[in-house]
Amino acid sequence: MAVLAALTLLVPNAHAEWHGATESLMGTRITVRLWHSNAEIGSDAIQEVLAEISRIERLMSTYMADSRISAINREAHLRPVDAGAELFRLIQRAVEVSEMTDGRFDITYDSVGQHYDFRESERPDADTIESELEKIDYRYVVLNPAEETVAFLREGVRINLGGIAKGYAVERSAALLRSLGIQYASVSAGGDSRLLGDRRGQPWLVGIQDPRDKTSIAIRLPLVDEAVSTSGDYERYFDEGGVRYHHIISPATGDSAREVQSVTIVGPDATMTDALSTSVFVMGVEEGLALVERMDGFDAVVIDANRDLHYSSGLSPGDD
C-alpha cells in the first residue's frame, strides 16, 4: 500500500537530462530521479535501483511468507536461523540502535505491532497488549556473528525492520548509482530520501509535510549529498474517540507514541536517519534532541504535539 510521503522533493520542471520513475515497493512509493546526458543509461540506472529495492523487499518484508525475515520469525525460537550476511548486518545494526536508545527503538515491537491494522482501523485490546508486551525486548534477539544466525530466547518474539529497512534501501540505492557513475540523483521511499550530490549547481529543496495538512509544507530544507528521514503520526493511522492510533509504537507501552507529531533527521547515512527518526519520535523532544546532539553529522527538526518547532543546534529557523 502506498502511504503518504512525509518528504517532498521540490524541483522545477525537469530538463531532458533529468530522468525519473515511481513504483510501489516496500509498502510505499519509491521515486528515483537522476541526471544523465544519455537517456538510455539513465533509464537503465533507474531500473537497476528499482530492482535492488525489490530484492531488499523480498529479503526483509514480514508481509512475504517466503522472505528470510519471515523464516526467522517462524523458527528462531526453536533454533538459530541463518540470516545471511546482509540481513544479519542490518539486524545487528538495529540492535545497536536499541542499545544506544535504551530500547526506545526495538525491532521486537512487532510482537504487539502485528495486531494493529491501520487500513481496517483495528487495534489490539488491553489484554492483548499486556500479553504481547512481555515479548518485546531486543535482548531476546541472540546474534551469532561467526555463523550469521539469529535466535530468539522465547516463543512469540517477532522482529520487524520497518523503522530502518527503507533507509537502508535508499542508502544502498545511492551506493549503486555511484558505482554506475551517476553524480546527481535522489531516491525516496516514503519518508526516507537519499540525495546524491546536488541538483546540478543548486541544492535539493526538501519539503517536510505539515503533519495536519497534507497539502502544506511545514519546513523547507536546502540539502546537498545528504540523507533525510521523517517519521510522522499521519503516515499510517486512524482516529478513534479523539485519539490517534498510528504505526510508530512505543516498545514500553505497545501503544502509539504521542509526544510529537513529526520528526525529521538529516545526516550522512539514510540507514541511521531512518532509525533515528523513529527513535526520537518515541523518545520525545528533550531526550530525542539530546541523543541527536551527541551524534556527529546529524541534525533534527521536531514538531511536537502542540505543533511547536524544535531544532538541533546544527539547524536554525533560518534554514527552513
JOSULCOR-V785398 format. One line per field, one symbol per residue. ss: DSSP state (H for helix, E for strand, C for the rest). A space follows every 50 residues. Layout:
ss = ???
This chain:
ss = CCCCCCEEEECCCCCCCEEEEEEEECCEEEEEEEECCCHHHHHHHHHHHH HHHHHHHHHHCCCCCCCHHHHHHHHCCCCCEECCHHHHHHHHHHHHHHHH CCCCCCHHHHHHHCCCECCCCECCCHHHHHHHHCCCCHHHEEEECCCCEE EECCCCCCCCCCCCHHHHHHHHHHHHHHHCCCCCEEEEECCEEEEECCCC CCCEEEEEEECCEEEEEEEEEEECCCEEEEEECCCCEEEECCEEEECCEC CCCCCECCCEEEEEEEECCHHHHHHHHHHHHHHCHHHHHHHHHCCCCCEE EEEECCCCEEECCCCCHHHC
